[in-house]
């Protein structure tokens, strides 16, 4: 309960996750790290020549993407309220 309104736990978690994903969306578009990622994709050798460890940065980007995929699975499980070992094998319903 929040004042006179009843708020479901899932909805509150979804808002928090949404804000977190928004921050993760803004990082590549508005920060120096995002600039390095984009530059590393275009010309990896030049970024490495400037002294940045672009391989480590790409590993971190991969880890962040994997974390988002896992978070999507958790959110889907919370939404459906049931999880089994065969959840990934069923068609969307």
VEXDREN-2710 file (C-alpha; in Angstrom, 1 decimal):
% VEXDREN-2710
k/r/px/py/pz
1/UNK/0.0/0.0/0.0
2/UNK/1.2/3.4/-0.9
3/UNK/-1.1/6.0/0.6
4/UNK/-4.6/4.9/-0.6
5/UNK/-3.3/3.1/-3.7
6/UNK/-2.4/-0.6/-3.8
7/UNK/0.7/-1.2/-5.9
8/UNK/1.7/-4.7/-7.0
9/UNK/5.3/-5.7/-6.3
10/UNK/5.8/-6.7/-9.9
11/UNK/4.8/-3.2/-11.1
12/UNK/7.2/-1.5/-8.7
13/UNK/10.1/-3.8/-9.7
14/UNK/9.2/-3.2/-13.4
15/UNK/9.5/0.6/-12.8
16/UNK/12.9/0.2/-11.1
17/UNK/14.2/-2.1/-13.9
18/UNK/12.9/0.3/-16.5
19/UNK/14.9/3.2/-14.9
20/UNK/18.0/1.0/-14.8
21/UNK/17.6/0.1/-18.4
22/UNK/17.2/3.8/-19.3
23/UNK/20.5/4.5/-17.6
24/UNK/22.1/1.7/-19.5
25/UNK/20.7/3.1/-22.7
26/UNK/22.1/6.6/-22.0
27/UNK/25.6/5.4/-21.2
28/UNK/26.6/4.5/-24.8
29/UNK/25.0/7.6/-26.2
30/UNK/26.1/10.2/-23.7
31/UNK/29.4/9.2/-22.0
32/UNK/33.1/8.8/-22.9
33/UNK/32.8/5.0/-22.4
34/UNK/30.1/5.0/-25.1
35/UNK/32.3/7.1/-27.4
36/UNK/35.2/4.6/-26.9
37/UNK/32.8/1.6/-27.7
38/UNK/31.6/3.3/-30.9
39/UNK/35.2/4.2/-31.9
40/UNK/36.4/0.7/-31.1
41/UNK/33.8/-0.7/-33.4
42/UNK/34.9/1.6/-36.3
43/UNK/38.7/1.5/-35.8
44/UNK/39.9/-0.9/-33.2
45/UNK/43.6/-0.4/-33.9
46/UNK/43.4/3.4/-33.5
47/UNK/41.7/3.1/-30.1
48/UNK/44.3/0.6/-28.9
49/UNK/47.0/2.9/-30.2
50/UNK/45.6/5.7/-28.0
51/UNK/46.2/3.4/-25.0
52/UNK/42.7/2.0/-24.3
53/UNK/42.2/-1.7/-23.7
54/UNK/39.3/-2.1/-26.1
55/UNK/39.1/-5.9/-25.7
56/UNK/38.3/-5.5/-22.0
57/UNK/35.7/-2.9/-22.9
58/UNK/34.1/-5.2/-25.4
59/UNK/34.0/-8.0/-22.8
60/UNK/32.2/-5.6/-20.4
61/UNK/29.7/-4.7/-23.1
62/UNK/29.1/-8.4/-23.7
63/UNK/28.6/-8.9/-20.0
64/UNK/26.1/-6.0/-19.8
65/UNK/24.1/-7.4/-22.7
66/UNK/24.1/-10.9/-21.1
67/UNK/22.9/-9.3/-17.9
68/UNK/20.1/-7.6/-19.7
69/UNK/19.0/-10.8/-21.4
70/UNK/19.0/-12.6/-18.0
71/UNK/17.0/-9.7/-16.5
72/UNK/14.5/-10.0/-19.3
73/UNK/14.1/-13.7/-18.4
74/UNK/13.6/-12.9/-14.8
75/UNK/11.0/-10.2/-15.6
76/UNK/9.1/-12.6/-17.9
77/UNK/9.1/-15.2/-15.1
78/UNK/7.8/-12.7/-12.6
79/UNK/5.1/-11.6/-15.1
80/UNK/3.9/-15.2/-15.8
81/UNK/4.3/-16.1/-12.1
82/UNK/5.2/-19.7/-12.9
83/UNK/8.6/-21.0/-14.1
84/UNK/9.4/-24.6/-15.1
85/UNK/12.3/-26.2/-16.7
86/UNK/10.4/-26.3/-20.0
87/UNK/9.5/-22.6/-20.0
88/UNK/11.9/-21.7/-22.8
89/UNK/10.7/-24.5/-25.0
90/UNK/7.0/-23.4/-25.1
91/UNK/5.6/-21.0/-27.7
92/UNK/4.7/-17.6/-26.4
93/UNK/1.3/-17.6/-24.6
END
